[in-house]
């Protein structure tokens, strides 16, 4: 009697005489047709390239204190509000938010975002003007991709968040940098902008409040920058993920500072609402005289959203309650800003007392401070990569060298930690600098 298993074996052997020799290892391995995509292969992350060379080299006898990661939730004093967490919990437990959402995003969610970011002096934002994304990073990627005509170039701030260049490289857009001036409060060098523009310039990217500088632009300066953009015919990508995170002066959005310029503003729950792990962001399209509509930008943004189908349904469902429960100036928001301001003042005060270090411009918002290395004071001189590496190796304090942000001679400090943690870090930094002071 022949079993079914033996029948299958006999048939396979007769139908495929090479099977046995392949199993016996006598046949040469096939040549797989595997090649890498040029754009994916060419991705470079400056922070990772620099930090991977010093990672794991902290002093094992000292607990690591990181002032490097821009995550506001690393310490328990900065957390989403109870109401925010409750809104997400309700959205998950309701059982009504488990399906696919429209590619552009949940209509109720988009309506809430439009209402929250509506700007006086501009046409009223509507749900159709909002595009939900997987965090602010995808929002930035969609904006750059939408404007990335063949041969185009984009103007980026220097110092600036390195993801901007990563995304431009990925989408085939040439990068041109305009400078932020440390001795003028990290304001834009407006004269740079006009010199960089040619027929292929597709836009100007403005980051306010700033990562890595901690700057919050005054309304007058922002209006001046946007007037220059208008005269040059440049649309603006506004990275406003730190909107509302300002304590020295009020935050003014790009859309509020100028009614003339077409603006793609990106934001997310990650910073202002202290929930980076929730991965929900958005683009608000502030059109001017229909310039974006005429060029087909909204339709292109929709096509890009159709690739990933947007952020999770429960998070989108929770957004209206999140925005309603935590408006600017509410007790929770006020406590967050007070904590950040106290931490910023601690960093400035401690930094000013340490030889070889200088506060280029005092932070006014976000979570960051840029510290300048004074030439000739430390035996490391102004080598920011060596400074960061030696500081980690000797004192187990992590900071990011300025070269990560195209700012050699500086290093970035994240001041999201509570004051007692920052004091410990600065104690170690002071010991380090005095040890390396030029005799």
N, C-alpha and C positions, 0 to 999 in steps of 0.2 A: 504493500500500500504506500502510495506517495503522499506525503503531507503537503499542505498548502505552503509551508515555509520552504520545504525542499524544492517544490515546483518553482517558487519565485527565484530561488538561488540558481536553479538550472537555466531558467529563462534569461536571467541577467547575465550569466556567464556566456551563454551563446550569443546574446544580442550585443554584448560589449566585451570582445576578447581582450581588450587592453586593461580591463578593470583589475584582473588578478595581478598583472605586472605592475600597475600603478600602486596597488596595495603592497606589493613586495618591494617597492622602492627602486625598481629597475628602470623606470621611465623617467626621463629628465623632467624637472619641475616646469610647469607652464610659465610662460612670460606674461605676467599680468599687465594689463594696459592701465597703469596708474600714473597719472601726472598731477602736479599741483597747480591750482589756480594762481596766476601771477599776483593778483591783488591780495589774496589771502596769504600767500607766501611772503609778500612784501610788508606785512603789518609789523610795525615797530612801536613799542610802548616805551618811551624814554624813562619813565619812572621805574618800570620793571628792569630795564637794562642796567640802570645804575644801581638800584637797590639790590638786585640779585647778586651783584659782585661783593656786597658787604653783608648780605643776609646770613644769619646764624653765627655771627662773630661777636655777639654781645658778651660782656664779662659774666662768666657763670656764677661768680660770687655775689652778683647784684641783681635784684629783680628788675626785669625790663620795664622801663617807662616809655611808652610811645607817644611822641608828639608829632607823629608822621601821618597817621591815617585820618582822612577827613570824614569820619563817621561820628555823628553827634551822639550816638547811643551807646558809646563804649562805657559810660559811667551812669549809674542809676539816677543821678539828679536830672538828666535830660532824657525824657521819655515821652511818647505820645500821651495825650490826655486820656483820662478814664473814659470820657465821652467818645473819643475817637476809637478806642479799642472796643467799646460797647457797640458802636455802629458796625464795625467789621464783624464782630461776633454775631450780631443779629442778622447781618446779610448772609453769613454762612449758614446759620442755624435755621433760617426761614425756609430753606429748601426751594427757593424760587429763583436762585441765581446760579444754576449749575450748567447752563447751556451756552452755546456760542452767542456772542454779541455782534451787533453791526460792526463792520470793519473800522469805521470812523469812531466807534465808541457808543456806549449806552446813551440814549437821547436824554434821559433825566440827568445823568452825570454831566454831559456836555452843557446842558442848560445851566446847571449849578456853577460850573467853571466859568461860563460866559458871564453870568451875573456877578461872580466874585471879582473878575478881572475887567469888568466894564470900565471904560476910561472916559472921563469928561472931555469934551471937545472932539471926540471921535464918534463915528457911527456906532450905534448900540451893538455890542457883541451879541450874536445869537448862537444857538447850538451848532449851526452849520459852519461857524467860524472856528470851532474847536475840534482838534484831532487828538484822541487819546493814544498814548504810547506806553511801551514797556520802559518806564523810567525816563529821566531826562536825557540819558545817553542816546536812546533811540530817537527821541524828539530832535536832538541835535543832528543825528545822522540823517533823518528824513529831510530836515531843512537844507542841509548841505547837498544831499542827493538831488533834491528838487531843483536847485539852482546850478547844478554841475553841468552846464553846457560844455561840449567838447572844447578844450583849450582854455577853459576859464581859470581865473585866479580869485582868491578870497583874501581879504585883509583881516589879519588876526592880531590881537594884542600881545605885546611882549613886555613883561612876563605874562604868561597865560597858561590856562589849563592844558596839559599836553594832549588830551583826547582830541582837541580841535585839529591838530596836525595829523593825528592818526586817522581821523575820519576823512580829512581832505585827501590824504595819500590814498586811502582805500577807494574813494570815489573819483580819483583821477583829477583832483583840483590842485593847482599850484598854490602854495602858501606864500604870502607876502606879509611881513610883520611891520606894524606901526608900534612905536615905543610908548610905554607908560613911564612917566618921569618921577623917580623916587623923591627928588627934592622939591617936587611940586605936588605932594600928596598922591603920587601915582596917577595923576591925571593924564589924559591922552595928549600926545604930541600931535596936535591937529595939523601942523605944517607937514608932518610926515605923510598924512593920508593922501593929499592931492598929488604928491610926488610919486606915489605908488600906483596910481590908477591909470589903466589904459583901456582900450576898447573891449578887452576880455575880462575885466574885473566884474565879478558877478554879485559882489556884496561886501558889506562891512559887518564884522562880528563884534559886538559890545558885550562885555561881561560886567554886570553891576547888580548888587555888590560883588566884590571881586574875590576870586580864588586865583592866585595865592596872596593877594596884597592886602585884603581886608578893607579896601577902599569903598566908600559910598559916594558916588559922584554928586556934587551940588547940582541943583536944577539948572543953574545958569551954565555950568560947564557942559552938562548933558545936552542942553539946547544948542550950544555952540557946535558940539560934535555932530548933532543931527542936522543942523543947518548946512554944515560942510557936506554931509551925505546927500542932502537934497540938491545942493548946487552941482554935485558930481553925478547925480542920477543913480545913487547907490541904494538898493534896498538894504535893510538891516536885519541880521539875526541877533536877537537880544537874548543872551543867556541870563535869565532872571530867576534861577533856581534858588537864590538866596533872598528873593523878594520878601520884604517884611522883617529881615534879620539885620536891623540897623539900630544902633543905640546912640550915636553921636549926632546924627541928623536924620530927618525923615527920608525914607526911600521914595524915589521918584522913578516911575517906569519910563522906558523909552517912548512908549505910545503917549504917555501923559506929557512928556517934554516937547513933543512936536506933533502937530496934526498932519504934517505934509508928507512924512516919509512912510512908505509901506514897510511894515515890521512883522516879522515872524518871531513871536516871543515864546520861549520855552520855560517850563517850570515843572515842579513835581512835588510829591509829598515828602521827598527824601530829606530836605534840610529844614525849611521853615516849619514843617509839621513833624520833624524828627522821626521819619519812618523810611529810611533808605531801603530796607529789606522788603518793603511792600511792593516795590518796583512798579509804581504807577506815575506817569507823567503826562504832559499834554503840550500841544502847540496851540497858541491863539493867534489867529490871522487878523492883524490890524491893517486892513487895506487902506490905500489912499487913492482916491479918484479911480478905483477899480483897476489899479496897475497890476496887482497879483491876479485878479480874475481874468483880465485880458490876456495875460501870459499863460494862463492855464495852471497856475501854481496850486490852487485848491484841488483840482482834479488829480494832479500828480501826487499830492500828499495822500489823497484817498487811495490811489494805486499802491503807494508804499505801505499804507496801513493794511492793505489787503494781503500783504505777505505774511505778517505775524498775527493778524486778527486781534491785535491790541492786548491790553492787560487783563488780568483775571476778572471774571464777572462779579464775584462777591465784592472785590475792592472797588470796582466801578459803582456798584450799587450803594456802597457806603459813603462815597465821596460827598453827596449832597449834605448828609448829616455831619460829616467831618468839617466841611467848610462852614456850616451854620454854627456848629458848637465851638469852633476855635477861631473867631474872627480876630483881626488885628486889634490889640488893646484889651483883649479879654484877660482875666486873671492868670490863666495858664500861660498865655503868650507873654505877658508882662514878666512873669517869673523867669521864663526862659531867657528873655533879653537881659534881665538883671543879672542872672548867673553868668551869661556870656560877657557882659560888660565888666563884671568884677574880675573874671579870669583874664580879660584883655588888659585891664589896668595892672594886674599882678605881673603879667609878662613884661609890660613896658617898664614898670618900676624896677624889676629885677634885672632886665637886660641893660638898662642904662647904667647900672652899678658895676658891670663886669668889664674888665679890660679887654679890648680887642673887638667888642661888639657895639653895634650902633643900630638904633631904631630908625629905619629910613623914613617912615611915616607912620604915625600911630593909627592902629586899626579903628575903623568906625562901624564895622559890621561884619557879617559872615562869621567865620571861625578861625581866621588866619592872620598871621603876622610875618612879615618879611624882615629878617635881621641881616644887616650888612656886616661883613668881616672887614675890619679896618686894616689897611696895609701896614706892614712893618711892626705890628704889635705882638702877634703870635708867631711862633716858629713855623706854624702851618701857613702863615701869611694869609692869602685870600683864596686858597684852594678849597672850595666848598665841598667837593666830593671827598677829599681827604679829611676835612674837618668832620663831616658826618660819619665817615668810617671809623676814625679814631675815637670820636665821642661814644659811638656804640661799643667799640672794642674795650674802652677803658672804663666807661661809666654806665653802660647799658641804657643810654638815652637815645632814642631814635628820632631824628629829624630828617627832612628831605632837603638835599642839596639844591641850590638854586638852578643848577644846570638842567634839572628836570623841567624847569619852567622857562628855559632860555634866559636865565638870569645868573650867570656865573658871579661868584663873589658874595652871594647871599645864601641864606638857608631859610626854609619855611617852617614855622611853628604852628601847630593846631592848638588853639587854646580852649577846646571844648571840655577839657578835664576840669574838675573842681579845683579851687585855689590850693587846698592842701596837697594835692598831687602835683600841681604845677610848682609849688614851692620846693618840693622834693627834687623835681627835675632840674629846676634852676640852681638849687644848691650844688648839684652834681656838675652842671654846666659851668658854674663859677669856679669850682675846684679844678675842673679840666682846663679852663682858660688861664687860671693863675699858674697851673703847672706848666703850660705851654707858652707862657709869656716870654718874650725875648728879654734876656738878661741885659 
